Amino acid sequence: MQRAPDPRDRRVTLVQLTEAGAALIGELRPRHRAYVEERMSHLSAEQLAMFHSAMETLYRALQQPVED
């Protein structure tokens, strides 16, 4: 990770991956995906459909503005 000040707003710090960080993500992503797929393989088709539906509902809810 590397940090840099935002040239448009001095209150903001921009954060981005370094090349080494991006390479590490590229290396770890296939292992993570295989792990998740193995864990999810224990669910039935019906359970997977319910999980997918719940995740879609959560995603839509997270897109809504927060009310005070």
C-alpha distance (Angstrom), angle and dihedral (degrees) to the residues before:
residue distance angle dihedral
M1 . . .
Q2 3.74 . .
R3 3.76 129.2 .
A4 3.77 129.7 -149.5
P5 3.79 133.2 173.2
D6 3.78 116.6 -104.1
P7 3.82 105.8 -113.1
R8 3.82 90.1 -149.2
D9 3.81 98.3 48.4
R10 3.79 122.1 25.9
R11 3.83 91.0 -160.4
V12 3.80 90.0 65.9
T13 3.78 128.6 79.6
L14 3.80 116.0 -160.8
V15 3.81 116.2 -142.4
Q16 3.79 125.8 -163.7
L17 3.77 139.6 160.7
T18 3.76 119.1 -94.3
E19 3.79 118.8 -131.9
A20 3.81 88.2 -99.9
G21 3.80 90.4 51.4
A22 3.79 92.0 49.8
A23 3.82 89.9 49.3
L24 3.80 90.5 50.9
I25 3.81 91.4 50.5
G26 3.80 89.2 49.9
E27 3.79 89.8 52.0
L28 3.82 95.8 46.2
R29 3.81 99.3 41.3
P30 3.85 96.5 77.6
R31 3.82 91.4 48.2
H32 3.80 91.6 48.5
R33 3.79 91.8 47.9
A34 3.81 91.6 50.9
Y35 3.81 90.2 49.3
V36 3.81 92.9 50.9
E37 3.81 92.1 45.4
E38 3.81 90.6 51.4
R39 3.82 91.5 49.7
M40 3.81 92.4 46.5
S41 3.82 91.1 49.6
H42 3.82 88.1 76.8
L43 3.82 90.4 67.9
S44 3.78 122.8 88.1
A45 3.80 120.9 -123.7
E46 3.80 88.9 -101.4
Q47 3.80 92.4 50.6
L48 3.81 90.9 48.2
A49 3.81 90.3 51.5
M50 3.82 90.6 50.1
F51 3.81 91.2 47.7
H52 3.79 91.4 49.2
S53 3.80 91.2 49.4
A54 3.81 91.6 49.2
M55 3.81 91.4 49.5
E56 3.81 91.2 50.5
T57 3.81 90.1 50.5
L58 3.79 91.0 49.1
Y59 3.80 91.3 47.7
R60 3.82 91.8 52.6
A61 3.80 90.8 47.2
L62 3.79 91.0 51.9
Q63 3.81 90.2 53.5
Q64 3.81 91.1 60.9
P65 3.81 120.0 93.2
V66 3.78 115.8 -102.2
E67 3.78 113.6 -106.4
D68 3.80 119.8 -142.7
